[in-house]
Amino acid sequence: MADATEIFLGLGGDERQSLNLKRANRHGLIAGATGTGKTVTLQGLAESFSANGVPVFVADVKGDLAGISMAGSPSFKHADKLEERAKELGMDDYAYSDNPAIFWDLYGKQGHPIRTTITEMGPLLLARLMDLNDTQEGVLNIVFRFADEEGLLLLNLDDLQSMLAYTAENAKELSAKYGNVSKASVGAIQRQLLQLDSQGAGQFFGEPALEIDDFINCDDQGRGYINVLAADQLMRSPKLYATFLLWLLAELFETLPEVGDPEKPKLVFFFDEAHLLFEDAPKALEDKIEQVVRLIRSKGVGVYFVTQNPIDIPEDVAGQLGNRVQHALRAFTPRDKKAIKAAADTFRINPDLDVEEAITELRVGEALVSTLLEDGAPSIVQRTLIKPPRSRLGPVTAKERAIMQSISPYDGKYDEEIDRESAEEILAQKVIDATETAKEVEEKGEDEVRKRPRKSKSIWEKAFSRGAKVAMGSAAGIAASTMLGKKSRANPMRSGVTSAVGSIATDLAGPVAGRFVRNLIGGLMR
């Protein structure tokens, strides 16, 4: 592992241009037109962070960033240019090398599947993902509130569909308690859910849910793992891509402890095609994004937005981006000219450089660079030759990807989906029980039916059997975490009992009793 306080970026104005690791959590921007070298800059930064023991998350939008896991080669068709650039920059120690990488994929085809539950995603992000209007979002909030009070677990899309069907059937009763619930709004949400499922989003929702700490680890040499998300297929659903990355940021913000300004970041997060995050986003969501970006630096997380046009980033967010690498922009349209001027205005003035003119003249592999100094002030912008990466520029083969998967520290942890009892099964069983009971009453009479035992287990039998099942289901994950020397955020027995409490509450007389039981068992388990 490198022992350094800064990351070398390149030479500009005959001076080394570097990124101070102490200021790397103050976020950054990599911008430039297509083909100007943004991806190569990103790759060089990511491998340098890794070498300094900083884990990295990056989305592989074009399918070529996976090459970061493999060493470069003198036989590469542009190897002579890379080596010439390294010599020009005085990189005497330049040598090809690989990086520790873990492959992830929402669809589970090119890496470990990433899942979260419907509950963890929450109604706000789901509403955005489904393009719901204000009225429909209000109904979705009611569905979540009712499920929570009744202790019904919302794990996957089937659970949410079952809850929506139940909501439509009981719209009158729910409206009296929570406000207007129209069947038309429920139907619109159901249609959007079907569309979401057809785009493959259903594979993202379920268990085992991602443990966010698994993104923040180093290998046995002290190098930070580079988490590469296969996003070439995901980009066909751009709203899912943007919503997923926003959810991931929110999870990091909620999970990680406050660390202030550490010697180096705990994680660096590269957000490629960043404009997708802000496209058609309502002002309330933009404000939330700005808040998360502003506050997450105190958790030791640096967020680097990668985009073609710097004006794609709202001003309130752009103001948080202290480290900037601006590749060439082309002045073909009035919007392009506006972007060039906006980019130039964000840099600390260099009296020897016409920034607006330079932005249009930059060659491939050149950029305007300004980073935060030790005292937090931005450095004077310099026209900089960017260093070449040491890893492969290009994709990996299917065989190479399979080998990387087999040696992953999370091999087998997330690959098999777990389907435990949740809202869908509980609501379906209620319908079955009600139908059978109605038939019995018709045949034997109500008094006779009341004498027989309950069809469902008692709440306490259900609690302990369900809790044990969940704990046993978690055993493999806990064992894997133990072998890796990592503590899980979840206690299997606590998770088991807590998940069972939801269904207990369903069998009791209403949400008040449900909350009482959750609090009671929560107290017993402390």
Secondary structure, 3 states (H helix, E strand, C coil): CCCCCEEEEEEECCEEEEEEHHHHHHCEEEECCCCCCHHHHHHHHHHHHHHCCCCEEEEECCCCHHHHHCECCCCCCCHHHHHHHHHHCCCCCCCCCCCCEEEEECCCCCCEECCECHHHHHHHHHHHHCCCCHHHHHHHHHHHHHHHHCCCCCCCHHHHHHHHHHHHHCHHHHHHHHCCCCHHHHHHHHHHHHHHHHCCHHHCECECCCCHHHHCCECCCCCECEEEEECCCHHHCHHHHHHHHHHHHHHHHHHCCCCCCCCCCCEEEEEECCHHHHCCCCHHHHHHHHHHHHHHHHHCEEEEEEECCHHHCCHHHHCCCCEEEECCCCCCCHHHHHHHHHHHHCCECCCCCCHHHHHHHCCCCEEEEECECCCCCECECEEEEECCCCECCCCCCHHHHHHHHHCCCCCCCCCCCECCCCHHHHHHHHHHHHHHHHHHHHHHCHHHHHHCCCCCCCHHHHHHHHHHHHHHHHHHHHHHHHHCCCCCCCCHHHHHHHHHHHHHHHHCCHHHHHHHHHHHHHHHCC
